[in-house]
Amino acid sequence: MVLDLDKLATVPRILMEAALKPIAGTRIQPTGFPDLGPALYDAPDANGGTVPTLLVESAQSMANRLEAVCWDEGNDDIVPDLKGLPFVAVKLAGIGEGSDTTNSLLEFHRLNSPYIMNGVTEDGTAFTDILKPELGLVAVPAAARRAGGRRVASAGPATDDVSEGGDKERDDVAGVVNLRKLAAVCFKYDPNSLVHGVFLEKIAGRLRHPRALSAFIEASGVSRADSGGVKFDRALPKPKVAGVDAKGGYGNVPFHRTEFTARSITAFFSLDLAQIRGYGLGDDACQLLVALSLWKVRRFLDSNMRLRTACELELVAPVVNCDYKGADGKDQCFPLPLSHELSGQLAGLLTKCRPQFADPAVTKLIWNKP
């Protein structure tokens, strides 16, 4: 199936729902949050009542998982389907032996990663100094913002990088923020940032685009499934006889765990086509971002979906519909294409969009300790 992207030219958004189930048994291990634990809540049902509901995977975690499908961990490279897609690669010269690397596809803040924003090119040019003129912004030193004779309070002599509270103050940028320029810059260096959102607060707090592709996994009609076990120590089941204790990891230690069963588990995806068109990047770039987003969804759903040790899911049915409102306001849908079908379209769109990409497509930086 070849997806007719032209017919989506006026569609505001695409919604997808995929029914999931555990690959074995009925229990699922939920995501957990510090000081909160599992995210349990009552959701409204169709009869005006409520149903106990569990957040299996959050939107921010799903963004990370949808980015992870772009990377081949075994070969430490972008997957073959996406060859030619721009991203920023960083050599972490300031850590360990200096051979470790990271990149904008794996960093949870994408282009705003500190390793990228504090990175330099091989000739020593700071990446931020490359971006600022392309964004149409001019740096204003912190000292200039305090012009007018206002004194700076600090324990020592006043310096240009100290605010009134004694904290280090960042430079700011002058100029009207043009979000279309931001989109063009992101598309040039890392189109993935436009799919999952970007906030270049290390350059200016006004430079942001929200996620175009949002997703989460929810379980409905849930019940607790409590169980437990014992960490068995075959050498020192009673560690006090040797003068050690459980704090050091010795002895038999009982533990409990809470899992859940659910009547239904659903992965929800929302792709904001209006936002993508609003980037003003042209038809080919728009279609590339749409195809890339749908490819990510399909690749995730076709993966092992092993979210945690005891939470491995699979599709209930292979067909996932993409729902949208037609020009006449009526509900319409089309089946989400298979990943190999989308990758064929992606290859052609990557070629068409090459003039808008960085050359070479992979921008290489070096990071040292600031």
C-alpha positions in Angstrom: 0.0 0.0 0.0 1.3 3.4 -1.0 0.0 6.2 1.2 -1.6 9.1 -0.7 -0.1 11.9 1.3 -1.7 14.6 -0.9 -5.2 13.7 0.4 -4.1 14.8 3.9 -3.2 18.3 2.7 -6.2 19.8 4.6 -6.6 17.3 7.4 -6.1 18.8 10.8 -4.9 15.7 12.6 -4.7 11.9 12.5 -5.7 9.8 15.5 -4.7 6.1 15.9 -5.7 3.6 18.5 -4.0 0.2 18.8 -5.4 -2.6 21.0 -2.7 -4.4 22.9 -2.4 -7.4 25.2 0.3 -9.1 27.3 2.3 -11.7 25.3 1.9 -14.1 28.2 -0.6 -14.3 31.1 -2.7 -11.4 32.1 -0.5 -9.2 34.4 1.3 -6.0 33.4 4.0 -4.1 35.2 3.1 -0.4 35.2 5.4 2.6 34.8 6.2 4.1 38.2 6.9 7.7 39.3 8.9 8.9 42.2 6.8 9.6 45.3 3.7 8.5 43.4 4.2 4.9 42.2 1.8 3.6 39.5 -0.4 6.3 38.0 -4.0 5.1 38.9 -7.0 7.2 38.2 -10.8 7.0 37.5 -11.6 7.7 33.9 -15.2 8.5 32.7 -17.0 5.7 31.0 -19.8 5.8 28.3 -22.5 5.3 30.9 -21.7 8.4 32.9 -19.8 6.5 35.6 -16.1 5.9 36.0 -13.7 3.0 35.4 -10.4 2.4 37.2 -7.6 3.2 34.7 -3.8 2.9 34.7 -1.2 4.9 32.7 1.0 2.1 31.3 3.3 4.4 29.4 3.5 8.2 29.6 3.7 10.6 26.7 7.3 11.6 27.5 8.4 7.9 27.7 6.6 7.1 24.5 8.5 9.9 22.7 11.7 8.3 23.8 10.5 4.9 22.6 9.4 6.3 19.2 12.8 7.8 18.8 14.6 4.6 19.8 13.2 2.8 16.7 15.3 5.1 14.6 18.6 3.7 16.0 20.3 0.4 15.4 21.9 -0.4 18.7 23.7 -3.5 17.3 25.5 -1.4 14.6 25.5 1.9 16.5 24.0 3.7 13.6 20.8 5.1 12.2 18.5 2.3 10.8 18.9 1.6 7.1 15.3 2.9 6.4 16.3 6.4 7.5 19.7 6.7 5.9 20.1 10.3 4.8 18.0 11.8 7.6 20.0 14.5 9.3 21.0 14.3 13.0 23.7 15.6 15.2 26.4 13.2 16.4 28.6 14.1 19.4 32.0 12.6 20.5 32.1 12.8 24.3 35.8 13.7 24.6 35.3 14.9 28.1 34.1 11.5 29.5 36.2 8.4 30.3 38.5 7.5 27.5 36.9 10.0 25.2 35.6 7.4 22.7 31.9 7.5 23.9 29.3 9.1 21.6 25.7 10.3 21.7 23.4 11.9 19.2 20.3 14.0 18.8 18.1 10.9 18.1 19.0 9.4 21.4 19.2 12.5 23.7 16.0 13.1 25.6 16.2 16.8 25.0 17.1 16.3 21.3 18.9 19.4 19.9 18.8 21.0 23.3 21.0 18.3 24.9 23.8 19.9 26.9 26.2 17.7 24.9 25.0 19.3 21.7 24.5 22.9 22.9 28.0 22.9 24.5 29.5 21.0 21.6 32.0 22.4 19.0 32.8 21.5 15.5 36.3 20.1 14.5 37.5 23.7 13.8 36.4 24.8 17.3 33.2 26.6 16.4 30.5 26.4 19.0 27.3 24.8 17.7 25.2 27.6 19.3 27.2 30.1 17.3 26.2 28.3 14.1 22.5 28.2 15.1 22.0 31.8 16.3 22.6 33.6 13.0 20.5 30.9 11.2 17.7 31.6 13.7 18.1 35.4 13.0 19.1 36.1 16.6 21.9 38.1 18.1 23.4 37.4 21.5 23.1 40.1 24.1 25.7 39.7 26.9 24.3 39.6 30.4 26.3 42.7 31.3 24.5 44.7 28.6 21.1 43.9 30.1 22.2 45.5 33.3 23.3 48.7 31.7 22.1 51.8 33.5 24.3 51.7 36.5 22.4 49.0 38.5 24.7 47.5 41.0 25.4 43.8 41.2 25.3 42.2 44.6 27.7 39.4 45.2 30.2 38.2 47.9 33.2 39.3 45.8 33.8 41.9 43.0 31.0 42.4 40.6 31.4 40.4 37.4 29.6 40.4 34.1 28.3 36.8 34.6 26.7 37.3 38.0 23.0 38.3 38.5 21.7 40.3 41.5 21.2 37.1 43.4 24.8 36.1 42.9 23.8 33.4 40.4 25.4 33.0 37.0 23.4 34.8 34.4 23.1 33.5 30.8 23.4 35.7 27.7 20.1 36.4 26.1 19.1 37.0 22.4 17.6 40.0 20.8 15.1 39.8 17.9 11.6 38.7 17.2 11.4 34.9 17.4 10.5 33.5 14.1 9.2 30.0 14.7 9.3 29.2 11.0 13.0 29.9 11.0 13.3 27.6 14.1 11.5 24.9 12.1 13.8 25.3 9.1 16.9 25.1 11.4 15.5 22.0 13.1 14.6 20.4 9.8 18.1 21.1 8.5 20.0 19.5 11.4 17.4 17.1 13.0 13.9 16.7 11.6 13.2 14.3 14.4 13.1 17.3 16.8 10.1 18.7 14.9 8.2 15.4 15.3 8.8 15.0 19.1 9.1 18.7 20.1 12.1 21.0 20.8 12.8 23.7 23.3 16.2 25.5 22.7 16.1 27.2 26.1 19.9 27.2 26.2 19.7 29.7 23.4 16.5 31.5 24.2 13.5 30.6 26.3 11.2 31.5 23.5 12.5 29.0 21.0 10.1 26.0 21.2 7.8 23.8 19.2 5.5 21.3 20.9 5.2 17.7 19.9 3.6 17.0 16.6 3.4 13.3 17.4 2.0 12.5 20.9 1.4 9.0 22.3 0.6 7.2 25.5 -0.6 3.7 26.6 -3.5 3.3 28.9 -5.1 0.3 30.6 -8.8 0.4 31.4 -10.8 -1.7 34.0 -7.7 -2.5 36.0 -7.3 -4.5 39.2 -4.3 -4.9 41.4 -2.3 -8.2 41.3 -0.1 -8.3 44.4 2.6 -10.8 44.8 6.0 -11.2 46.3 9.2 -13.2 46.7 12.5 -13.5 48.6 16.0 -12.6 47.5 17.7 -15.8 48.6 21.2 -15.8 50.0 22.6 -19.4 50.0 25.8 -18.4 51.8 24.5 -16.1 54.6 20.8 -16.5 55.1 21.3 -14.9 58.6 24.0 -12.3 57.9 24.4 -11.3 61.6 26.5 -14.4 62.3 29.2 -12.9 60.1 28.8 -9.3 61.4 27.1 -8.0 58.2 23.5 -7.1 57.5 20.9 -6.6 54.7 22.0 -3.0 54.0 25.1 -4.5 52.5 23.0 -6.9 50.3 23.4 -10.0 52.5 20.8 -12.4 53.8 17.4 -13.5 52.7 15.3 -10.4 51.9 11.5 -10.7 51.3 9.9 -8.2 48.9 6.5 -7.5 47.4 5.5 -6.3 44.0 2.3 -4.9 42.6 1.2 -5.6 39.0 -2.2 -5.1 37.4 -4.7 -6.9 35.2 -6.8 -5.0 32.7 -9.9 -5.5 30.6 -8.3 -3.6 27.8 -4.9 -2.0 27.0 -4.8 0.7 24.3 -1.9 2.7 22.7 -3.1 6.1 21.6 -1.3 8.2 19.0 -2.1 11.8 17.7 -0.4 13.4 14.8 -1.0 17.1 14.4 -0.9 17.8 10.7 -1.9 21.4 11.1 1.2 22.1 13.2 3.4 20.4 10.7 2.0 22.5 7.8 2.5 25.5 10.0 6.2 25.0 10.0 6.2 26.5 6.5 8.8 24.1 5.1 7.0 23.2 1.8 5.0 20.2 0.6 7.9 17.7 0.4 9.2 18.5 3.9 5.7 18.3 5.3 5.1 14.9 3.7 8.5 13.7 5.0 7.5 14.6 8.6 4.1 12.9 8.2 5.6 9.7 6.7 8.4 9.6 9.3 5.8 9.9 12.1 3.7 7.1 10.7 6.7 5.0 10.1 7.7 5.5 13.8 4.3 4.4 15.0 4.3 1.3 12.8 7.9 0.3 13.8 7.0 0.7 17.5 3.9 -1.4 17.1 5.8 -4.1 15.2 8.6 -4.2 17.8 8.7 -6.5 20.8 7.1 -3.6 22.9 9.0 -4.8 25.9 8.4 -1.8 28.0 9.7 -3.3 31.3 10.8 -6.7 32.6 7.2 -7.8 33.2 5.4 -5.6 30.6 5.8 -7.0 27.1 2.9 -6.3 24.8 1.7 -7.2 21.3 -1.0 -6.1 18.9 -4.4 -7.7 19.3 -4.9 -7.3 15.5 -2.4 -6.3 12.8 -4.6 -3.6 11.2 -4.5 -0.2 12.9 -6.7 2.5 11.5 -5.7 6.1 11.0 -8.8 8.2 11.7 -9.4 11.8 10.5 -12.0 14.3 9.6 -12.6 14.8 5.9 -13.2 18.1 4.2 -16.9 17.4 4.5 -16.5 17.0 8.3 -17.3 13.2 8.1 -15.2 10.6 9.9 -12.8 8.8 7.5 -9.9 6.4 8.0 -7.2 4.4 6.2 -5.1 1.5 7.5 -1.7 2.4 8.8 0.7 1.1 6.2 3.4 -1.5 6.9 6.8 -0.2 7.8 8.5 -1.4 4.6 5.8 0.4 2.6 6.4 3.7 4.4 10.2 3.3 4.2 9.9 3.2 0.4 8.1 6.5 0.4 10.6 7.9 2.9 13.5 7.1 0.6 12.0 9.3 -2.1 11.1 12.1 0.2 14.6 12.1 1.8 16.0 12.6 -1.7 13.6 15.4 -2.5 14.4 17.2 0.8 18.2 16.9 0.6 18.6 20.6 -0.4 17.0 21.6 2.9 19.3 19.3 4.9 22.7 20.0 6.4 25.6 18.9 4.2 26.8 16.4 5.3 23.6 15.2 6.8 25.3 14.1 10.0 26.7 17.1 11.9 29.6 16.0 14.0 30.5 17.8 17.2 33.0 17.3 20.1 32.0 17.8 23.7 34.5 18.5 26.5 33.7 19.3 30.1 32.6 23.0 30.3 
